[in-house]
C-alpha cells in the first residue's frame, strides 16, 4: 500500500478477539469498506494452533507483547506478567481457549450501574449468535451454526473425573452447563476448539471473511494516533514497514486493542485527563479523565501437588514412549492430549454461603505447572488455581511517555483493597479440603505449594502475597456507563467525541464471574449491530431466563 491517504468506511484498530469478529461482521454488508489493522503477524505458528501449547505460545516473544505490571506493593513489590497477544487473533491466539460467560446476574449489575441495554436477557442473543455449540445445541442458552466452535473435552484426563468427584464429596452441586441460568457447582468445561485445534476469532470469524473484496487486513501495522477534525475522529496514523502512513475513515474508527493498549492509544491521541496529558506535551483533543482508570483483573494463588503417578499429563522418562505416541497421534489425527487445553474441569463455588453467587472459580489442572520458560509440564503433579472472581481492588493504566510505542504503565493495584485477601485465604483452605478428599487418595500426592508448613491464616496470606498472579483478564480501562467517570456510553461511543467507539474488554464496567474471551466476542457482536444501525436482537424469552433475573 502506498504511503498516501487511503479511505475506508470503517477502520478497526486491533486484530485481536474483538477486532477480528467485528471486522468480519461489518464486512457482511457489501456496501461498506472495512480495514482491520493488526500490529502483529499472521496466526500461523504451530503454538497458536495446538491447544496444549498454551504456555509455549505465551513464552514466544514474537506472539506476546511481554508486558508486566508496575511493582505491586501488596504482592511484596513483585512485577506480575501481563501476557497480551502480539499476533492476529490477539490474546485469543495465546489464551487457554476457555469458553465461559460469567454469572448471569453480572450483566444485570452492569445495566443497573448505567450500562443500559446490557442486562443478561439483552446480551444472551449476542452470545448465542457467535456460537456453534457441539454439546448443547438444543439449549435456550446456546447457539448452533455460529462462527465459533465450542465443545466439551473429547478425551479428558482420568484425574478430571477425580476432581469432580472430590468436590462433590464436600456437598457442592454438579453443574452440567456453565453457561446455563445457574452456573454453580463442578463439572467439565467447554473450550473454543475445532477438530483438535484452537478456534480463535481470527480463524472462526476473520479467515472466511477475508475472501470479501470490501475487507482489507493490514498486519504489521502499529497505530500511532487517532486523527481528528475538531471533535470527530477521521482516521488513523500508523507505522507499517517502517513507513508513516495515514488512513481515513468516512464513518467511524473503532478501537479493539484491549484493556491495555486501547486506553494507551487514546491517551497518546490526546483523550484523557487534560492535566496529565499536558505534562507530556500531548495536545488535548478531549478531556476525559476516566481513560485508563478502573483497571482490574482476576487474581489466583494455586495449590500444587506432586505425585509419582503417571496419570497426570507430563513428561518424564517413564512417559517418554507415551509422549512420542501422542505427538504422532496429534500429527495424524489432531486427537489425544495435545488436542486438550488442559483446563478440562472447573468448580464455581461460594466460599461464604451468605453470598448471592459463586465468588471463586477453582480451576483444576491435571499436570505440573508449565511456564513460558519451560512450556511443557515436566514430571507429574496436579493443582487447583482458586481465582478470585470479584476483586474490589482497582488500579489504572497510564503512560510515562508521549510515545505510543513505549510500554504503558500497568498498575492493577492487586490486593490494594484489604477485603480481597481474606476470601483468597478461604479459597486456599478449600483447595486443601478438595485435594484431601477420598478420590485423590490413590495418587499418594504431596503438597508442594503452599507446603505442609504453611498452616495459619497469616502464613497463607503471606503465601498469597509471595506467589499470586493474575489469570490474564484485564478489563475496565474505558468503562461503559453514563456517569462522569465513564469513557464510553452504552452504544460504545467515546463520550464527547464523534466517529469513535471502543469495542473490547476495556469497556467492561466490572469483571464478570468467569473468563473474559466469550464476553469480548459478545461485545464485538453488539458493536457490529450498533455500527450497522441494526435494531437490538430480540431479548431472550423472559420465562426461559427468569431464574437469573432475581
C-alpha positions as CSV (number, residue, x, y, z in Angstrom):
1,X,0.0,0.0,0.0
2,X,1.4,3.4,-0.9
3,X,2.0,6.0,1.9
4,X,-0.7,8.3,0.5
5,X,-4.1,8.6,2.3
6,X,-6.4,5.6,1.8
7,X,-10.1,5.8,2.6
8,X,-12.4,3.2,4.2
9,X,-15.8,3.5,5.8
10,X,-14.7,1.8,9.0
11,X,-11.2,1.3,10.4
12,X,-10.9,-1.3,13.1
13,X,-7.7,-0.8,15.2
14,X,-6.5,-4.1,16.7
15,X,-6.9,-7.5,15.2
16,X,-7.5,-9.3,18.5
17,X,-10.5,-11.2,19.7
18,X,-12.9,-8.3,19.3
19,X,-11.3,-6.8,16.2
20,X,-11.4,-10.0,14.1
21,X,-15.0,-10.7,15.0
22,X,-16.1,-7.0,14.4
23,X,-14.3,-6.6,11.1
24,X,-15.8,-9.8,9.8
25,X,-19.3,-8.8,10.9
26,X,-19.1,-5.3,9.4
27,X,-17.8,-6.7,6.1
28,X,-21.0,-8.8,5.7
29,X,-22.5,-5.6,4.3
30,X,-21.1,-5.4,0.8
31,X,-21.9,-1.7,0.6
32,X,-19.2,-0.7,3.1
33,X,-15.4,-1.0,3.1
34,X,-13.6,-2.1,6.2
35,X,-9.9,-2.0,7.2
36,X,-8.5,-4.1,10.1
37,X,-5.2,-3.1,11.5
38,X,-3.0,-5.6,13.4
39,X,0.4,-4.8,14.8
40,X,1.5,-8.5,14.9
41,X,1.8,-11.1,12.1
42,X,-0.5,-13.9,10.9
43,X,-1.6,-16.6,13.4
44,X,0.2,-19.4,11.5
45,X,2.6,-20.6,14.2
46,X,2.1,-24.2,15.5
47,X,2.0,-23.0,19.1
48,X,-1.1,-21.0,18.2
49,X,-2.9,-23.9,16.6
50,X,-2.1,-26.7,19.2
51,X,-4.4,-26.4,22.3
52,X,-1.8,-27.9,24.7
53,X,0.8,-25.4,23.6
54,X,-0.7,-22.5,25.5
55,X,2.4,-21.8,27.6
56,X,4.6,-22.2,24.6
57,X,2.6,-19.6,22.8
58,X,2.8,-17.2,25.7
59,X,6.5,-17.8,26.0
60,X,7.3,-17.0,22.4
61,X,8.4,-13.3,22.1
62,X,7.0,-12.9,18.6
63,X,3.5,-13.8,19.8
64,X,3.4,-11.9,23.1
65,X,3.9,-8.2,23.8
66,X,5.6,-9.2,27.1
67,X,4.0,-6.5,29.3
68,X,4.3,-6.6,33.1
69,X,2.8,-4.6,35.9
70,X,4.5,-1.9,37.9
71,X,5.7,-3.2,41.3
72,X,2.7,-4.3,43.2
73,X,3.0,-3.2,46.8
74,X,0.6,-5.7,48.3
75,X,2.4,-8.6,46.4
76,X,5.8,-7.9,48.0
77,X,6.7,-5.4,45.3
78,X,6.7,-8.1,42.6
79,X,6.1,-7.2,38.9
80,X,3.4,-9.5,37.5
81,X,3.4,-10.7,33.9
82,X,0.6,-9.3,31.7
83,X,0.6,-11.5,28.5
84,X,-1.1,-9.9,25.5
85,X,-1.2,-11.4,22.1
86,X,1.1,-9.8,19.5
87,X,-0.4,-11.8,16.6
88,X,-3.6,-11.9,14.6
89,X,-6.3,-13.0,17.0
90,X,-4.6,-11.1,19.8
91,X,-4.8,-12.7,23.2
92,X,-7.4,-15.1,21.8
93,X,-4.4,-16.7,19.9
94,X,-2.4,-17.4,23.1
95,X,-5.0,-17.8,25.8
96,X,-6.4,-21.0,27.4
97,X,-9.4,-21.3,25.0
98,X,-11.9,-21.5,27.9
99,X,-15.4,-20.7,26.9
100,X,-17.4,-19.1,29.8
101,X,-19.6,-16.0,30.1
102,X,-19.7,-15.3,33.8
103,X,-22.6,-15.4,36.1
104,X,-25.9,-14.1,34.5
105,X,-26.5,-11.6,37.3
106,X,-23.2,-9.9,36.4
107,X,-24.8,-8.3,33.3
108,X,-27.8,-7.2,35.3
109,X,-25.4,-5.4,37.6
110,X,-23.9,-3.7,34.5
111,X,-27.3,-2.5,33.5
112,X,-28.2,-1.3,36.9
113,X,-24.9,0.7,37.1
114,X,-25.7,2.6,33.9
115,X,-24.9,0.2,31.0
116,X,-28.5,0.4,29.7
117,X,-29.3,-2.4,27.3
118,X,-26.6,-4.8,28.6
119,X,-28.7,-6.9,31.0
120,X,-28.4,-10.6,30.8
121,X,-31.6,-11.2,28.8
122,X,-30.4,-8.5,26.3
123,X,-26.9,-9.8,25.8
124,X,-27.7,-13.5,25.7
125,X,-28.8,-13.4,22.0
126,X,-25.3,-12.0,21.1
127,X,-23.6,-14.8,22.9
128,X,-25.7,-17.5,21.2
129,X,-25.2,-15.7,17.8
130,X,-21.5,-16.4,17.8
131,X,-21.7,-20.0,18.9
132,X,-21.5,-23.3,17.2
133,X,-22.0,-25.4,20.3
134,X,-21.4,-29.1,19.7
135,X,-22.9,-30.3,23.0
136,X,-25.8,-28.1,24.0
137,X,-27.4,-27.2,20.6
138,X,-30.9,-27.7,21.9
139,X,-30.5,-25.4,24.9
140,X,-32.0,-21.9,25.0
141,X,-28.7,-20.7,26.3
142,X,-26.6,-21.8,23.3
143,X,-26.4,-21.4,19.6
144,X,-25.8,-23.7,16.7
145,X,-24.3,-22.6,13.3
146,X,-22.4,-19.6,14.6
147,X,-18.8,-19.0,13.6
148,X,-17.0,-20.1,16.8
149,X,-16.9,-23.7,17.7
150,X,-17.4,-24.6,21.3
151,X,-17.1,-28.1,22.8
152,X,-16.5,-30.2,25.9
153,X,-13.2,-32.0,26.2
154,X,-13.2,-35.1,23.9
155,X,-10.8,-37.2,25.9
156,X,-10.4,-35.7,29.4
157,X,-7.6,-36.9,31.6
158,X,-8.7,-39.5,34.2
159,X,-7.9,-37.1,37.0
160,X,-10.5,-34.7,35.7
161,X,-13.2,-37.1,37.0
162,X,-11.4,-37.4,40.3
163,X,-11.6,-33.7,40.8
164,X,-15.3,-33.6,40.0
165,X,-15.9,-36.5,42.5
166,X,-13.7,-34.8,45.1
167,X,-15.7,-31.6,45.0
168,X,-19.0,-33.5,45.2
169,X,-17.9,-35.3,48.4
170,X,-17.9,-31.8,50.0
171,X,-21.6,-31.5,49.2
172,X,-21.2,-29.0,46.4
173,X,-23.6,-29.5,43.4
174,X,-22.7,-30.8,40.0
175,X,-23.1,-28.4,37.0
176,X,-23.8,-29.8,33.6
177,X,-23.5,-26.4,31.7
178,X,-21.6,-23.4,33.0
179,X,-23.4,-21.1,30.6
180,X,-26.8,-22.0,31.8
181,X,-29.1,-20.0,34.1
182,X,-27.3,-21.2,37.2
183,X,-23.6,-21.9,36.5
184,X,-22.7,-23.0,40.0
185,X,-21.0,-26.3,41.0
186,X,-18.5,-28.6,39.5
187,X,-18.2,-30.2,36.1
188,X,-16.5,-30.4,32.7
189,X,-15.9,-27.1,31.0
190,X,-16.1,-26.1,27.3
191,X,-13.4,-24.7,25.1
192,X,-13.1,-22.9,21.8
193,X,-11.6,-25.8,19.9
194,X,-12.5,-27.2,16.5
195,X,-11.2,-30.6,15.3
196,X,-8.4,-30.6,17.8
197,X,-7.2,-27.0,17.0
198,X,-7.7,-23.6,18.6
199,X,-10.7,-21.8,17.2
200,X,-9.9,-18.1,17.8
201,X,-12.0,-15.3,16.2
202,X,-9.1,-14.9,13.7
203,X,-9.9,-18.4,12.5
204,X,-13.6,-18.6,13.1
205,X,-14.7,-15.2,12.0
206,X,-12.0,-13.4,10.1
207,X,-10.4,-16.1,7.9
208,X,-13.7,-16.9,6.0
209,X,-14.4,-13.1,5.6
210,X,-11.0,-12.3,4.0
211,X,-12.4,-13.5,0.7
212,X,-14.6,-10.5,0.6
213,X,-13.4,-7.6,-1.6
214,X,-14.6,-5.0,0.9
215,X,-12.4,-6.2,3.7
216,X,-8.7,-5.2,4.0
217,X,-6.4,-6.7,6.6
218,X,-3.1,-4.9,7.3
219,X,-0.8,-6.9,9.6
220,X,2.5,-5.5,10.9
221,X,0.7,-2.1,11.3
222,X,1.0,-0.2,14.5
223,X,-1.3,2.7,15.2
224,X,0.4,5.9,16.4
225,X,-2.6,8.1,16.9
226,X,-6.2,8.8,16.0
227,X,-6.7,11.6,13.6
228,X,-9.3,14.3,14.4
229,X,-11.1,17.1,12.7
230,X,-12.3,19.0,15.7
231,X,-14.1,16.5,17.9
232,X,-14.6,14.0,15.1
233,X,-12.3,11.0,14.5
234,X,-11.5,11.0,10.8
235,X,-8.7,8.4,10.6
236,X,-5.6,6.7,12.0
237,X,-1.9,7.4,11.7
238,X,0.2,4.2,11.7
239,X,3.6,2.8,11.0
240,X,3.8,-0.1,8.5
241,X,7.0,-1.5,7.0
242,X,8.8,1.4,8.8
243,X,6.7,4.0,6.8
244,X,4.4,6.5,8.4
245,X,1.0,6.2,6.8
246,X,-2.5,7.7,7.2
247,X,-5.8,6.0,6.6
248,X,-9.1,8.0,6.7
249,X,-12.4,6.7,8.0
250,X,-15.5,8.1,6.3
251,X,-17.8,6.7,9.0
252,X,-16.1,5.6,12.2
253,X,-12.8,4.4,13.9
254,X,-13.3,1.6,16.3
255,X,-10.6,0.7,18.9
256,X,-10.3,-3.0,19.7
257,X,-6.8,-3.1,21.1
258,X,-7.8,-4.4,24.5
259,X,-7.8,-3.1,28.1
260,X,-4.1,-2.3,27.9
261,X,-3.4,-0.7,24.5
262,X,-6.8,0.9,23.7
263,X,-6.5,3.4,26.6
264,X,-2.8,3.9,25.8
265,X,-3.7,4.9,22.2
266,X,-6.5,7.2,23.5
267,X,-4.1,8.9,25.9
268,X,-1.4,9.4,23.3
269,X,-4.0,10.7,20.9
270,X,-5.0,13.5,23.4
271,X,-8.0,11.9,25.0
272,X,-7.8,11.6,28.8
273,X,-7.1,13.7,31.8
274,X,-6.0,17.1,30.4
275,X,-3.7,18.0,33.2
276,X,-1.8,14.7,32.9
277,X,-1.6,14.9,29.1
278,X,-0.2,18.4,29.3
279,X,2.7,17.0,31.4
280,X,3.8,15.1,28.3
281,X,3.2,17.9,25.8
282,X,0.3,16.0,24.3
283,X,-2.2,18.3,22.6
284,X,-5.5,17.7,24.4
285,X,-8.3,16.8,22.0
286,X,-10.9,16.0,24.7
287,X,-10.8,16.0,28.5
288,X,-12.0,12.5,29.6
289,X,-10.4,11.7,33.0
290,X,-11.8,8.1,33.1
291,X,-9.5,6.9,30.4
292,X,-7.2,4.3,32.0
293,X,-9.0,4.2,35.3
294,X,-10.8,1.2,36.8
295,X,-8.2,-1.4,35.7
296,X,-8.7,-4.7,37.5
297,X,-8.0,-8.4,36.9
298,X,-8.7,-11.8,38.4
299,X,-6.1,-13.0,40.9
300,X,-5.1,-16.6,41.8
301,X,-2.8,-18.4,44.1
302,X,-2.5,-22.1,43.0
303,X,-2.2,-25.0,45.4
304,X,0.2,-27.6,43.9
305,X,0.7,-31.3,44.4
306,X,3.4,-33.7,43.2
307,X,2.9,-37.4,42.7
308,X,4.7,-40.5,41.4
309,X,1.7,-41.4,39.4
310,X,1.9,-41.0,35.6
311,X,-1.8,-40.4,35.2
312,X,-1.5,-36.6,35.1
313,X,-0.2,-35.0,31.9
314,X,3.6,-34.6,32.0
315,X,6.9,-35.5,30.5
316,X,9.3,-38.0,32.2
317,X,11.5,-40.9,31.3
318,X,8.6,-43.3,32.2
319,X,6.2,-41.5,29.9
320,X,8.6,-40.9,27.0
321,X,7.1,-43.6,24.8
322,X,3.6,-42.3,25.5
323,X,4.7,-38.8,24.7
324,X,6.2,-39.9,21.4
325,X,3.0,-41.7,20.5
326,X,0.9,-38.6,21.5
327,X,3.0,-36.5,19.1
328,X,2.3,-38.9,16.2
329,X,-1.3,-39.2,17.2
330,X,-1.8,-35.5,17.1
331,X,0.1,-35.0,13.9
332,X,-2.0,-37.7,12.1
333,X,-5.5,-37.3,13.8
334,X,-5.4,-34.0,15.8
335,X,-6.5,-36.0,18.8
336,X,-5.1,-37.1,22.1
337,X,-3.6,-34.9,24.9
338,X,-2.2,-32.3,22.6
339,X,-5.7,-31.5,21.5
340,X,-6.6,-30.6,25.1
341,X,-6.2,-27.1,26.6
342,X,-5.6,-28.9,29.9
343,X,-8.3,-26.8,31.7
344,X,-10.9,-29.6,31.3
345,X,-12.9,-29.2,34.5
346,X,-13.8,-26.4,36.9
347,X,-15.8,-25.6,40.0
348,X,-17.6,-22.3,40.6
349,X,-18.2,-22.2,44.3
350,X,-19.2,-19.9,47.1
351,X,-16.6,-19.7,49.9
352,X,-19.2,-18.0,52.0
353,X,-22.7,-19.4,51.9
354,X,-24.2,-15.9,52.5
355,X,-23.1,-14.8,49.1
356,X,-25.6,-14.5,46.2
357,X,-23.3,-16.1,43.6
358,X,-20.0,-18.0,43.5
359,X,-17.1,-15.9,44.4
360,X,-14.4,-18.2,43.2
361,X,-13.5,-20.3,40.1
362,X,-11.5,-23.4,41.1
363,X,-9.6,-24.4,38.0
364,X,-8.2,-28.0,38.1
365,X,-5.0,-28.7,36.2
366,X,-4.1,-32.4,35.8
367,X,-0.5,-31.6,35.3
368,X,2.6,-30.0,36.8
369,X,3.0,-26.3,36.3
370,X,4.2,-25.2,32.8
371,X,5.8,-21.8,32.4
372,X,6.6,-19.6,29.4
373,X,10.3,-20.6,30.1
374,X,9.5,-24.3,30.3
375,X,6.3,-24.6,28.4
376,X,5.6,-28.3,28.9
377,X,4.9,-29.9,32.3
378,X,8.0,-31.8,33.5
379,X,7.3,-34.6,35.9
380,X,4.0,-35.4,37.4
381,X,1.6,-33.4,39.6
382,X,-1.6,-31.5,39.6
383,X,-3.0,-28.3,41.0
384,X,-6.1,-26.2,41.8
385,X,-6.0,-22.5,41.0
386,X,-8.6,-20.6,43.1
387,X,-9.5,-17.5,41.1
388,X,-11.0,-14.5,42.9
389,X,-13.9,-13.6,40.7
390,X,-15.0,-10.2,42.0
391,X,-11.9,-8.3,43.2
392,X,-12.6,-5.0,44.9
393,X,-9.0,-3.7,44.2
394,X,-8.7,-1.2,41.3
395,X,-5.8,0.4,39.6
396,X,-5.1,2.2,36.4
397,X,-3.4,2.2,33.0
398,X,-1.2,5.3,32.4
399,X,1.7,6.5,30.3
400,X,5.1,7.9,31.2
401,X,5.9,9.0,27.6
402,X,4.0,10.6,24.7
403,X,5.4,7.8,22.5
404,X,2.6,5.4,21.8
405,X,5.1,2.6,21.2
406,X,6.6,2.9,24.7
407,X,5.4,0.3,27.2
408,X,2.5,1.7,29.2
409,X,2.4,1.7,33.0
410,X,0.1,-1.1,34.1
411,X,-0.9,-0.9,37.7
412,X,-3.9,-3.1,38.6
413,X,-3.5,-2.4,42.3
414,X,-3.6,-6.1,43.1
415,X,-4.7,-6.7,46.7
416,X,-4.7,-2.9,47.3
417,X,-8.2,-3.3,48.8
418,X,-7.7,-5.3,52.0
419,X,-11.1,-7.0,51.6
420,X,-9.6,-9.1,48.7
421,X,-7.2,-11.1,50.9
422,X,-9.5,-13.0,53.3
423,X,-11.5,-14.7,50.5
424,X,-8.3,-15.9,48.9
425,X,-7.2,-17.4,52.2
426,X,-10.6,-19.2,52.5
427,X,-10.2,-20.4,48.9
428,X,-6.7,-21.9,49.5
429,X,-8.1,-23.7,52.6
430,X,-11.0,-25.1,50.5
431,X,-8.5,-26.3,47.8
432,X,-6.8,-28.3,50.5
433,X,-10.1,-29.9,51.5
434,X,-10.8,-30.8,47.9
435,X,-7.3,-32.3,47.4
436,X,-7.6,-34.2,50.6
437,X,-10.8,-35.9,49.6
438,X,-11.0,-39.6,49.0
439,X,-10.9,-39.6,45.2
440,X,-7.4,-38.2,45.3
441,X,-6.0,-40.6,47.9
442,X,-4.9,-43.1,45.2
443,X,-2.2,-40.7,44.0
444,X,-0.4,-40.5,47.3
445,X,0.5,-36.9,46.5
446,X,2.5,-34.4,48.5
447,X,1.6,-30.7,48.7
448,X,4.5,-28.5,47.3
449,X,2.7,-25.1,47.5
450,X,2.0,-23.6,49.9
451,X,3.6,-26.7,51.6
452,X,2.8,-28.5,54.8
453,X,4.5,-25.9,57.0
454,X,2.1,-23.1,55.9
455,X,-1.0,-23.6,58.1
456,X,-2.2,-20.4,59.8
457,X,-4.2,-17.7,58.2
458,X,-1.3,-15.3,58.4
459,X,1.1,-17.8,56.8
460,X,-1.4,-18.5,54.0
461,X,-1.8,-14.7,53.5
462,X,1.9,-14.4,53.1
463,X,2.0,-17.3,50.6
464,X,-0.6,-15.5,48.6
465,X,1.4,-12.2,48.6
466,X,4.5,-14.1,47.6
467,X,3.1,-16.2,44.8
468,X,-0.3,-14.9,43.5
469,X,-0.6,-13.7,39.9
470,X,-3.4,-12.8,37.6
471,X,-5.1,-15.1,35.1
472,X,-4.7,-12.6,32.3
473,X,-8.2,-11.0,32.3
474,X,-7.5,-7.2,32.5
475,X,-10.7,-5.1,32.0
476,X,-12.4,-1.8,32.7
477,X,-10.0,0.9,31.5
478,X,-12.6,2.5,29.2
479,X,-15.5,1.9,31.4
480,X,-19.0,1.9,29.8
481,X,-21.6,4.0,31.7
482,X,-23.4,7.3,31.9
483,X,-21.7,8.9,34.9
484,X,-18.8,11.4,34.9
485,X,-16.1,8.8,35.1
486,X,-17.4,6.7,32.2
487,X,-15.4,6.6,28.9
488,X,-18.0,5.1,26.5
489,X,-21.8,5.3,26.5
490,X,-24.0,2.2,26.2
491,X,-23.6,2.3,22.4
492,X,-19.8,2.2,22.8
493,X,-19.3,5.8,21.6
494,X,-16.4,7.6,23.2
495,X,-18.3,10.2,25.3
496,X,-17.9,13.8,23.9
497,X,-16.5,12.7,20.5
498,X,-17.9,11.7,17.2
499,X,-16.9,8.9,14.9
500,X,-15.0,7.0,17.6
501,X,-16.0,3.9,19.5
502,X,-14.4,1.3,21.7
503,X,-15.4,-2.4,21.5
504,X,-13.2,-4.7,23.6
505,X,-12.7,-5.7,27.3
506,X,-11.7,-2.2,28.3
507,X,-15.4,-1.2,28.2
508,X,-16.5,-3.8,30.9
509,X,-17.8,-1.8,33.9
510,X,-16.7,-4.7,36.1
511,X,-15.3,-8.2,35.8
512,X,-17.8,-11.0,35.3
513,X,-17.5,-14.1,37.4
514,X,-15.6,-16.0,34.8
515,X,-13.3,-15.8,31.8
516,X,-13.4,-12.8,29.5
517,X,-12.9,-14.1,26.0
518,X,-16.6,-15.0,25.3
519,X,-17.9,-11.7,26.7
520,X,-15.4,-9.9,24.5
521,X,-16.8,-11.6,21.4
522,X,-20.3,-10.7,22.6
523,X,-19.2,-7.0,22.8
524,X,-17.9,-7.2,19.2
525,X,-21.2,-8.7,18.1
526,X,-23.2,-5.9,19.7
527,X,-20.8,-3.3,18.3
528,X,-21.4,-4.6,14.8
529,X,-25.1,-4.0,15.1
530,X,-24.6,-0.5,16.5
531,X,-22.3,0.4,13.6
532,X,-24.7,-1.0,11.0
533,X,-27.7,0.7,12.7
534,X,-29.4,-2.6,13.2
535,X,-32.1,-3.0,15.9
536,X,-31.1,-4.8,19.0
537,X,-31.6,-8.5,18.7
538,X,-34.7,-9.8,20.4
539,X,-34.1,-10.4,24.1
540,X,-34.5,-13.9,25.3
541,X,-37.9,-15.2,26.4
542,X,-38.1,-13.9,30.0
543,X,-39.8,-17.1,31.1
544,X,-36.7,-19.0,29.9
545,X,-34.2,-16.8,31.7
546,X,-36.4,-15.6,34.6
547,X,-34.4,-17.6,37.1
548,X,-31.3,-15.4,36.6
549,X,-33.1,-12.0,36.9
550,X,-33.7,-12.1,40.6
